[in-house]
Amino acid sequence: MNRTSVIWEAIDSRNYKQALQHVAKALKRNPKDEYYLALKAYILSLQRKSDEALLLAREIATREPTDSRILELIFGVILDLCGNAEAGKLYEVAARKKPKDEDLILGWFWAMCTGGDVRGQQKAAMALQKSFPRRQYTLWTIVSCYLLAISDVVLTQERVLFSTLASRLISHVEPMRTAEEAVLKARVLELLPMTDDLISFLYDGATEKWNNLELATMRLDAVVKSEKWEKVFDTSMTTVTAENLDDFESWKQMAYAGTKLDNEERTNALIELLENRRNTRNGALAGVYYASLRSTEATFKAAKSYFENFGRQQCAFEDLQTYVGAFDAQKWLAFVDEQITLSIETSAQHEVASLVNARKFHYLLAPEDKSFVEDNISLYNKLLTSPAVQDKLETDYFYGDDLIIMAATWLLEGRPVSSPVQNDLIILVIILLETAASRDKYQFRIRLWLTRLYLYIGSFQQALGHYNILSIKNIQMDVLSHYLLSRVSTICPTWKPLISTRDIYDSNAVQTPYHIKKVYETGAFSQVAGCMEFGKRLSESINKGILCVEAKRVARILGMKMDGLAINPILVSTKWKENRDFSILYGTTREEILEQKYQVGPKQDGNWVNAFILRETIIDELLNTDKRREYTSLLKDLLEKESLESLTQVEKWSLEIVVQLSAVADSATADSVAVLHKDLSERIEKYAKMGDTSLSWEWFHSRFIIVETVMIVIASLDGLVAMPGTKKNGKFVSAIVACKKSVQAVVESIKEDAKKLKLGREKWARDCVKRISELDIVKKLDTSSIDIDYLIEEIGRSQNECLTIIRNAKI
């Protein structure tokens, strides 16, 4: 095995030290070997030795290399540390030196795809098309111009320029040979102001022959946008009848166009079609939509017809909820209740759906019903002996669970009930949901509610248990992991779920470029924009930024090594993308307030991520005056923003303390330490009293932040004392010693409080069980499938684990 293979084997096994040793041996023989120098820079970047790696990569770049292996290595280093602008220039320079090197320019093109640089991608595609005028490269150039035209990195004038350029290049590849090429041409024409050209192309016989869904959708969109209502009507009618596609969007546009046209023949054809298709879901729903364009009375009649046909399907409530708000509530509720005619105890799954849909309408239209929760519980208890439950498979979804979810969200919203439950509200709701979860293992909405509520009361292990049952994987983690990991470092610092989630972003960096390359090579051009957007949204995901910060904070609190956890300050310039789903925990009325009410603190956003990245950078660069001042200035500006609503009070204080640490590093005076000492003492005393002693996320959050902040202060002050010449400044050193001693004493008092609370958890559990058992709602609930005593004891044990972490924190 040659030396290069040995080095790469060491890199692949993450044995970076050994890899550097082999590189050093190679460089000893030839110190100017650019490939081994590039390898060295790459390995240093993997070790998070950013300054060394960047310095070396830039030094190699000054030599203007054209070797693809070298370019690939230093491109990756500079891309990660400085971004696309500087990294892309490497290939531009190389391409100017070797414009006829196809492999080099192809490498440039793929590198731009990897970095998500649409401007660089367009330049590389143009270079390919110019030097190697092949149809394939022309198509790639058209795609690249289109991507640049729809991106957010160009000005309006440039958008017009690249749209026009793409449309002119279309003529070089016509006629279009595949449906994908036709979609590409249509997308380009969409960007131009001449809508008639797009419509002519879409309705051309050569285009229609592909019978492509995306082209059909664009065809309808184009005539709707141009308000050609006759064509909208006829196109939709063809889709629904001749093509026999039961597409609701086509139904909807046909109904809308029918109201716009004063054409008796078309109106009669529409009414006849709606009557003939009222036994299909989309046909019946289109009837409701068409009626809603005319009158409330007609809508009520159409909705009744829809519910009579589809009330036994789970879609019924979701389809009708936007219309029933205009109805007489009592009249509609009386109607849906009349549809429940079968015995509940003998009902099958589809008959349960009719009952649940009716109860959902009660939830929506009768918010003052004090008996709603108890009625739902009574109905749920009866359903437990029905075939719908007894005959279902373990993995089947039981629609009757929604009765419990409605009861739970009713309570969480604070709606009226027959007897008060406020003091133990969260525990009561958890028992309701646990009862349903025990009988329906894979009910995802119940599991997510339990994950959120357990986290809310500081019971992380129970939250983790329910989250793990859901088997959330890959991209789902980016969307849903916030239900478990929101502010995890300050509720229950934990490592494994945090890192397993963070790994998906590393996978994205490898897999997405591979897929982009595949769609280009196979000519699946309609997928390029989606792949590029997918990669960009993951690489700039708010959740990714949060997890990078949280990983470092968890490591600090748990006393772990921070190797490989350095956060690149360039991330502060990221336009963070929101991929998280906050809609799953909505109540039946889909009020966002309920979701926000039970979050652990304000919703973390891009400002939150940037603030903590800056904090970590200031800590790392405390002894580097220029960098420290630069990042401190940025953090101070961020903290002064009136719109900074994503921080809790104690989080903002922790950030302000780091700003004060920077001031101490600047002045190196006893007075600056005294100011820091005073702020620490006063604010810690305040925040150490936050949260209910029955324990909640807020209690843990404030204590863990105090502990972490004190860790940062002590480590930073120790670093300042160790600086050359500092020990001669006796007053400064004495002030630091006094400050450290004081805050250490405060943390010890917090640890002592945690100990007392831990010793009292058993009594808390006994008292809680007694109170919960006496509630009327619990007495009426069939809890035979769960052990309430054990459940509440486990909450106490889980909270004890978090208390233990506080007590074991090394200051």
N, C-alpha and C positions, 0 to 999 in steps of 0.2 A: 504494500500500500504506500503510495507516494505521500509527501508531506502535506500537500493540499487536502487530500482525502482525510488524513488524520486530523487536520485542523477542523474540517467541517464536521467530522464525526464528534469531536469534542464540543463544538458549538451546538449540534443537534441534541446532545445529551446534557446541555447547559453547564458543561464543565469549562467555564470561560477562562479560569486561571490556567488550566492546562493548554487551552487553545492559544492563549497569549504567549505561553512559554515556547510553543512550536513556532509561532510567528517571529518571536525574538531571535530564535536560532536562524531562521531563514534570512532575517534582516541583517544578522551579523555577517553573513556571507556577502549580501548585496544591500547595503543600507538605503539605496535609492529605488529599490524595486517597488513600483507604484501599486502593484496588486497586493503585495503583503502589507504595505502601508495602509491601503484601503481596508484590508481585512482587520488590521489592528484598530482602525477607527470604528469599524462596525462592531467589533467585540467590545470595545470601550463603551459604545452606546448601549449595548445590551447589559453591561454592568452598571448602567445609569451614571457613568462618569462623563456627564454631558459636556463640560467645558473642554476636557482633553480630547474627546471624540470630535467635537465641532472644530476645534483648532486644527487638528490633523486633517480632517476632511476638507476644510477650506484651503489648507496648504497644498493638498493634492489637486484641488480644483484649479488653482493658479497655473498648474502645468498644462491645463486644457487637454485632459486625456480623451482618447477616442476609443479605447478598449471597452467593449460592452460590459465585461465583468467588473471593471473598476468603476464605471459609471453607475452600474446598478447598486454597488455597495455604498458609494459616497452619496448617491441620490437618496437612498433610504435614511442615512444618517442626517443629512441636511433637511430632508422633508420632515422628519420627526421633530427636529430641534428648531427649525426656522420657518417651515412652511413651504408652500408651493412656489412662491415668487422666486426665491433664491435657488431652490432645488431644480426648477425647470430650466434655468439658464445653463446648467451643465450640459444638457442634451442639445440645446440651441447652438451653443458654441461648437460642440462636436459635429453637429450636422452641417454647419457652415464650412467646417474643415473637410468633411467627407460627404458631400451632397449625393453621391452616387452609391453610398454604402447602404443597401436596402436593409440589412439586418440591424444596422445602427439606428436608422430612422424608425424602423418598426419597434425597436426597443424603446425609442423616445415615445412613440404613440402609446405603447402598453404601460410605460411608466406614468404617463399623464392620466391614463385610466385608473391606475393604482392609486394615484394621489388625489383622484377626483377633481383634477384641474381641467375644466372644460375649455378654457381659453388655450392652454397648452396643448390639449388634445386636438383642437381645431388647427393650430399651427402645424403640428406634426402630420395631421391628415393632409393638409395642403401641400406639405413638403413631399409626402409620399405620392400624391396625385400628380404633382408637377414633375418629379424626377422619374416616376414609373407610372405613366398614364394608362392604368388598367381600370376596367369597369368596377372591379371590387373596391379599389381605393377611392374612386369617384363617389361610390355609394357611402363609403366611410366618411368622406369629406362632407357629404350632404347631411349625414346623421350628426356629425360634429358641429356643423353650422347651426343645425336645428337646436341641438342641445344648448349651444351658447346663446341662441336667440331667446330661449325660454328660461334661461338662468337668471339669477339675481346679481350677477357680477358685471352686467353690461348696462350702459346708459341707453336711453330711448333711441338715440340716433344710431347706436351700434346695433340695437335690436332690429331696426329696419334694414340696416346694411347686411347683416348676416342672414336675415330672412330672404332678402332679395338674391343674395349670392347662392343660397341653397336652391331657390326656385330656378335660377339660371342653369345651375349644374344639372338639374333634373333632365333637361333636354339632351344631355350627353349620354344618358343611360336609358332613354325611352326606346321602345315600349317597355313598360313594367312587366317583368317576367313572373313575378310571384305575388301572392296576396300581401306578403310582408312589404314588398317594394311599393305596392299600391297604397298601403297604409302610410308609408313614409311620405309619398308624394302628397297624399291628402293632408297629413299633419303639417307639411311645409305650406301648402296652399291655405290652410287655416290661419296662418300667421299673416297672410296678406290681406289688404283691405277689399280685394275683389272677390266677394262671396260667390258671385255667379260662376266664376271659374271653378271654384271648389264644387259647387252643385253640379255643374256640367260634367265634371270628372266623375263624381260619385254616382251619377245616374247614367253614365256611359255604359253601354252594353258590355264592353270589355272589362269594366271594373265590376259590374254586377255579377258576372259569371262566377266569381270566386265564392260568392255566398258566405262572406266573412262577417262574423258578428261585430267586430270592431268597425268595419266599414259600414255596416248597417246602422250601427249606433251613430256614427259620424254623419251619415246621410240624414237621419232624422234630426239630429242636433242642428245641422246646417240650415235646413228649411225652417225649423222653429226660430232660429236666430234671425233669419231674413223675413220672418212673418209671412211666408208663403203658405197660407192656411189650407188652401186646396191640396197642395202637394203634401203638407203635413198629414192631412186627413187620409189621402189616398195611400201614402207610404205606410202609415200605421195600419190601415185596413189590410193592405197586402201582407204585412208582417204577421198580423193576427190570423188572417184567413188563408190566403194562398200559401204562405210559408209555414202556417200552423204553429207559430211561436207564441206561446202564452206569456208574452212579455208585458209586465205592468206599465213600464214607461211608455210603450207603444199605445196601450189602452188609454193611459192618462192623456197623452198628447192628442189622440184621436178625439177623446171626449172634449178636450179644451178647444181644439180646432172646430169641432161641431158647433160649439156655442159662438164662435167667431164668424161662422159662415151663415149667411141668410140663404140657405139652400135646403129646401124641403126634402129633396131626394136623398141627400146625404144624411140629414137628420133622421129620416125614417129608417135608413139603412143602419145607422148607429143604434137606434132604439131596438130594432129587430135583432141585431147582433147581441146587444146586452141581454135581451130576453132569452135568446138561445143559449147564451154562455153563462147564465146566472148560477149554474151548478158548478162552475169552475171558480176557484178562489179569486184569481185576478179579474175575471169577468164580473163577478159579484161586487168586488171592491171598486172596480171601475164604475159600476152602477151607482155606488155610494158617492164617489167623487163627482160624477156627472150631475147627480141630484144636488150636491152641495153648491154647484155653480148656479143653481136655480132658486131653491128655497129651503128653509129649515124643515118645513113640513114634508117636502119630497125627500130630504135627506133622512128624516126619521123613518119614513116608510122603507127606503132602500136599506137602511141599517138593520131594520127588523128582518127584512128578507135575507140579508147577509147572515145575521146571527142564527136564523132558523136553519140555514144550510150549513154553517161553519162554526156554530157556537161550541161544538164538541171538539174543535181543533185548538191547539195552543196558540195559534196565530190570531184568534178572534179579537182578543182584547187589544193587542198591539196594533191591529189593523184599524180598529174603530175608535180608539181613544182620542184621536185628534178631532173627531166629529161630534162626540156625545156631549162635549161641554156646552154646546148651544141648545141642547134638548131640555125639556122639563125633566129634572132629575128623578122625581118620584115616579113619573110615568114610565121612564126608561127602566128604572130599577124594578118596577112591578113587572114589566115585560120580561126582562131577563130571568127573574125569579120564577116566572111561569114556565120557562123552558126546562126547569129542573123537575122532572116528573118521576124519574126512576128511584128506587130504593137505594140509598147511599151504601148500605152494607153489602149489596150484591152488585154494585156498579163496577164496570171495567174501566180501563185507563181512559178511553176516549170520553166516557160519561163523567169521569172525575174532572176532565178539562172543562166541561160545561159548567159545573159547580164553581170551579176556581175562577173562571172568567167572570161569572156573575159576582163573586166576592170581590174581584178586582174593580169592577164597576162601583160596588159599594164603597170600596176604599177611596176611589177617585171622586165620587159624587156625594158621599155622606160622611164628611170628615168629623162630624160632631157625635157620631154614634158611640155612646159610652159602652155598649155591650159588644162592640166589634171584635175585640181581642178574645173575649170569652166564647163568643159564637164561633170564631174560627177554630179555637182549641177544641170545642165540642165536636165540630164537624171533622176535624183531623182525627180525634180519638175514634170516631165511628168508622172512618175510612181504614183504620189499621187492620180491621178484620175482613175488608173487602177483597175480591179477586185482584183488584188493581195493585194491591200490596202483596198479597200472598203468592200471586203467580209471576211477579216480575223477577227478572234476572238481577244479579248483584250489580251489574254495570248499567242497568236500565235507569232512566230518569223518571222519578215519580212526581207527576205534576202537582199532587196534593201537598208536597213540601212547601209550595208557594203560600199555602194557608198559614204556615208557621212563619215564613219570611214576612208576610204582610203583618202578622201580629207583632213580630219583632220590630219592624220599621215603624209601625204605628206607635209603639212605646218609645222608640228612640226619637221620634219626631215630637214627642210630648203631647200627643193628642189625648182627648179625654178618655178615662177608663172608669169603671165602676168602683174601684178601690185604689187608694194611693200606693205607689211603689217606688217613689223617687229615690229614697236613700240607698236602695240596692238595685237600681235600675239596670246597670250593666251586667251584674251577676245574674239577674233574672232573665235578661235577654239571652245571655250565654246558655243558660239551662234550657230555654226554649229551643235554641238552635242546636244544642248538643243532642237533644231528644230526637230531632229530625235527622241529624247527621249519623246517629247510631244505627238508624234503620236504612239510610241511603248513603252509602259510603262515598259515592262520587258526585254528590250534589255540589257543583263547584261554587255556586253563589253562597250557599250556607258556609262552606269551608272558608271562603274569602272573608265573609262577615266575621266568622270566628277568629280568623287570623288577625283582622283589624282590631276586634274588641279585646282579645287577649293582650295584644300589644298595648292597647290603650290603658289597660290596668297594670302594665308592667310585668305581665306573665309571659315571657318570651318563649319558653320551652313549649307551652301549649300552642302558642301561635305557630311555632316551627313545625309541630306535629301535624297540624291541619294543612299547613302550606305544603309539606312534603307529600302528603296523600294525593295532592293534586298533580304531582309529577310534572311540574312546570319546567319546560326545557327550551333551550335555544332562544329564538327570537321572543318567545313568550316571556322570558325573564326580563327583557328590556321593558316590556309592556306592563307586567304584573308584579315584579319583585318588590316594588315600592310598598305593597301591602304589608310585607314582612320587614323590609330593611330601611324604612324611613327612620332616620336618626338613630339607627341601631347602635352606633358607637356610644350614645349617651342614654340608652335604655337598657341594653344588655350587650356589651361589647362581645362580639362573637366572630369567629374567623371563617369557618368552612363555608356557610351559605353565601357569605360576602364574596369570597374569592371564586367560588364556582360560578357565581353570576357574572363577575367581572371578566371571566375567561371568554365569554361569548364575543366580547369586543376584539380580543386578539384573533379569534377565529374569523371574524368578519374581515379583518385586515388581510387575511390570506384567501378566503373563499370567494368574496365578492369580486375581486379582480379576475379570478379564474372564470367566474360565470360571465363577466362582461366580455372577456376575450372569446368565450365560446359563442355568445350571441352575435358578436361581430363576425366571427369566422363562419358561422352557419347561416348568416343572413337573416336572423330573427330580429330585425331592426326595431320592431314595435316594443321589444323588451329592453332595449338599451337604456332608455330614459328611466324606466322603472328600476333597473339594476343599479344605475348610477345614483338615483335618489335613495334607494335602499341602503347602499353603502354609506352615502353621505349622512343619512339620518342616524345610522348606528354610530358612525365615527364621531358625530357631533351631538350624540344623545345626552340630554340632561342627566339621565340615570347613570350613564358612564362617568360623567364628571363627578356626580355625587359619590359613586362607589370608589373612585380614585381617592377622594378626600377621606371617606369613611375608613378605607383600608389602612391608611396611615394613622388615623386617630385610634382605631382599634389596636393596632400594633403598639402604639405609645402607651395606652392604658394597660394593656396586658403585659407590658415589658418585653415585647418581642423585638427581634432584629428588624430594622427597616430597610434592609438590602433590597433593591429593586422596587422600592415604593416611592422614589422621588417623583414629584409632580412637575412636569414641564410648564414653566410660567407662560409659555406661548399660548397655552390653552385659554388664557384670559381673553384672547382676541376671538375666541370661537363664538359663532352665532349658534348658541345651543338650541337643539331641536327637541320639542316636546313629543315624545312617543308614548308616554305613560297613559294607561287607560284609567280614568277616574269615574267611568260611567257604570261599572258593573254593580256597585253597591247602591245604586239609586233605589228609592222606594218605588212603589207602583206609579206614583205621580211624577217620577223623574225630577225631583227637586234637588238641585245641586247642593243646596244648603245642608242636607242630611249627610252627604259625602264629606263635606268640609268640616262638619260639626265633630266628627269622630276621627279626624286626622290627628296624628301626634305632632301638634304644632302647626304653624303656617305651612302652606304648600311650598316646598323647596323649589326654587327656580334658578335661572342662569345667574342672577345676582348673588344668590346664596353660594353657588359653586365658585364663582369668581372671587368672592370675598374670602372663602377658605383656602383657595389656591394661593391667593396673595399672602394670606397669613402664614401658610406653610413655607412659602418662598422666603418671606422675611425671616422666619426662624432659621431656615437653612443658610441664608446669606447674612446673618446678623453681624458677622465680622468683616463683611465685604461692603465697605462704606457706600460706594457708588450704587451698587445694585440694591442694597438695603433701602437707601433713600428713594430710589426710583419706585420700588414696589410699595413702600410706606406711603408715598404720595398718592399712588393709585388707590390704595385701600382707604385712605382718609377721604378721598373724593367719593368713593363708593358709599362709605358710611354716612356721608352728608346728604345722600339722595333722599328726597321725601318719599319716593316710590319704593324704598327698600322695606317691603312688608313681609319678606320671606324669613326673616330672622326672629327667633324668640328673644325676649329681653335679655336672657342670660347669655345667649349666643353673641349678641351684639356687644355685650360687656367683655366677653372673652377676646373678641377681635380688637376692641379698644385697648385692652391690656397689652396686646402685641405692639400696637402703635406706640404705647408708652415705653415698652421695652426698647423700641427703636430709638426713642428720644434719650433713654438712659445710655445706649451705646454711643449716641452722638456726643453727649456732653460729658459722660464719665464723671459726674459729680454726685456728692452725697445728697444734694438737694433734689436732683432728678429721681434718685432711688427713694427718697422720702415721699415724693408725690405718688410714685408707684405703690409704695407700701401703704399709704393712707387709703388710696382707692381700693386696693386689694382687701384691706381689713374691713372697710365700710360695706363694700358690695358683697363680699363673701358672707358677712353676717346676715345681710338681707336675703341673699339667694339660698342660704342654707336653711331658711325657714319656709321655702316654697313647697307647695304640694301637700296633699292630705296624708296624714300618717297612716291611713288605711292602705296607702301606697297606690300610685298611679304613674303613668308615663312622666308626668311633670315632676314628681318627686325624684325619680331616678335621673331624669334629664338634668335638673339643676345640680344635683350632687356630682354626677359624672363630669359635667363641664367644669365645676369647681376643681375637682381632682385633676383633670387634664390640664387646666390652666395653670394650676400650681406646679405641675410637672414641667410645663413649658418655661415658667418663670424661673424655677430653680436651675434647670439645665442651662438656660440662657445666661443667668447671672454667673453661674460657674464658668461658662465659656468666656465671659467678659473678665472675670478675675484672672483667668489663665493667660490672658493677653500679655505680651511683653511690656514690662514697665508698670502694669496696673498695681502690683503689690506695693509699690512705693507710695501710692495714693492711699494713705491710711484711712482717711475719713470715708472715702468711697467704699473701700473694702469693708470697713466696720458697718456702714449702712446696709451693705448687701447681706452681711452675716445676720444682722438684726431682722431684716426683711424675711430672709429664709426661715429663721427660727420662728417668727411669728406665724407665717402662713403654714408651716409644717404643723404647728400646734392646732391651727384651725382644722386642718385635714384630719388630724387625730381625733378631734371632737366629732367630726362627721362619721368617722369609722366607729366611734363609740355609740353614736346614735343608731347606726346601721346594726350594730350588735344587739342593742336593746330591742329594736324592731324585729330582728330575726328570732330572738328568744320569745317574742310575743305572737308569732304567727300562728301557733297552735291554738291559742285562746281566741285569736281573731277568727280562725276557721270555725271553731265551735260556735261562737256567737253568730257568725254569718249564716251557718247552717240552720240555727234555730230561727233566725229572722225570716230567712227565705222559705222555710217549711211552713211558716204561718201565713204566707201570702195566699189569697184566694185563687190567683191565677195558677200557682204551682199546685194547689190542691186539686184543681180541675184538670190538670195536664196528666196524661198517662206517661209517667216517668219510669215505667218498669224496665226500660232498656238501658237506663243509666243509673249510676250510684252518685247521688247528689253530694253525700258526705265526702266521698273519695274525690269528686270533681273539685270541690272547694279546697280540700286539703292539698291537691296538686297545684292549685293556683298559689297557695301559700308557699309550697316547696319551690315552685318556679321563681317566685319573687325572692326567696331566700338565696337562690343561686346568684341573682344580681347583687344582693346585699353582700354576699361573700366576695364578689369581685371588687366591690368598693373597699371592703376590709383588707383585702390582700394587695391593693394597689401599692406599688413601691415608689415612694416619694424621695 
